[in-house]
Every structure is written in C-alpha cells, then in structure tokens.
Amino acid sequence: MDRTLRWQKSTFSDGGEGDTCVEIAASPGEIHLRESDTPATALTATPTAMAHLLAGIRAGGGVVGAA
C-alpha cells in the first residue's frame, strides 16, 4: 500500500521561508499534522480525536495537566 501523503499548508502560515508552517494530510481513518521545519515527525490521530481537540481549542480549553 502506498502511504504517500498529500500535505497541505495551513492558511495561517506566515509565508516566510516556508519552514514555519503547520501542514495537514489525511489518509483513510487518520489525520496527520506536522511542522514543515521537521517533516519527518508527524502527529497522527483519528478524525474523532482531532475533532475533539479542535473543539476544545475553539472553546478556549487549556492543556490538560497544565498549571
């Protein structure tokens, strides 16, 4: 199975040298996030988990366990 992902840059990227961007890609059942300056490292989550994370961010929720 070919796992080549099609990465898309965030519309909030600053457009500088191209290495300060958040990128996202989708594959069946997974959402992938990475920073363009470290493309070999990516966060992978299910669409449901990503939806919960984004809902928490939009609601102003902080990081769990943060002081």
N, C-alpha and C positions, 0 to 999 in steps of 0.2 A: 504494500500500500504506500502510495506517495504521500508523505506528510509535509510537502512544501506548503507553507502558509502564505497567504497574500496579506501583508501587513499594510495598515492604513495609519497615517499620522493624525493626531488629534488636531481639531480646528483651533485649539488653544495653544498650539506650539508657537514659540516666539519667532520662528523663521530665521534664526541666526545661522550658525554654521551647519545646521542640520543634525547636531548631536545633542540637542536639548529637548527632544520630543518624546511624548508618550505615544506608543503605537499599539494598535489592537488588531487581532486577527481571530477568525472563527474557523472552527472545524466541527465536524459532527459531534454534538454533545459537549463541546468545550469552547471557552473563550480564553484567549491568550493576551496578556499585556506585557510590554517590555519598554525599557528606556532605550532610545536609539543609540546612546553612547555605550551601552552594554548589551548588544543584541543577542549574545549567547545566553543571557539569563532572562527567563520569562516566567511570569506568574500564570498558572493555568487554573481555571475554575469552571464549574458548571454554570450554565446560564442562570439557574435559580440562585446560586450563591452570589453571582455577580449582581443580580437584580437586588438582592438583599443588601449587599454592600453599598450600591448606589443609592438605594432608598435611605439607608442610614446616613450617608453623606449629605444627601439633599435635606434631610430632616435636622441637620446640624449636630448629629451624633458624634461623639468623640471616639477615640481609640479605646477599645476595651482594655482595662487594666492600666490606663494612663492616669497619672496623678494630676 
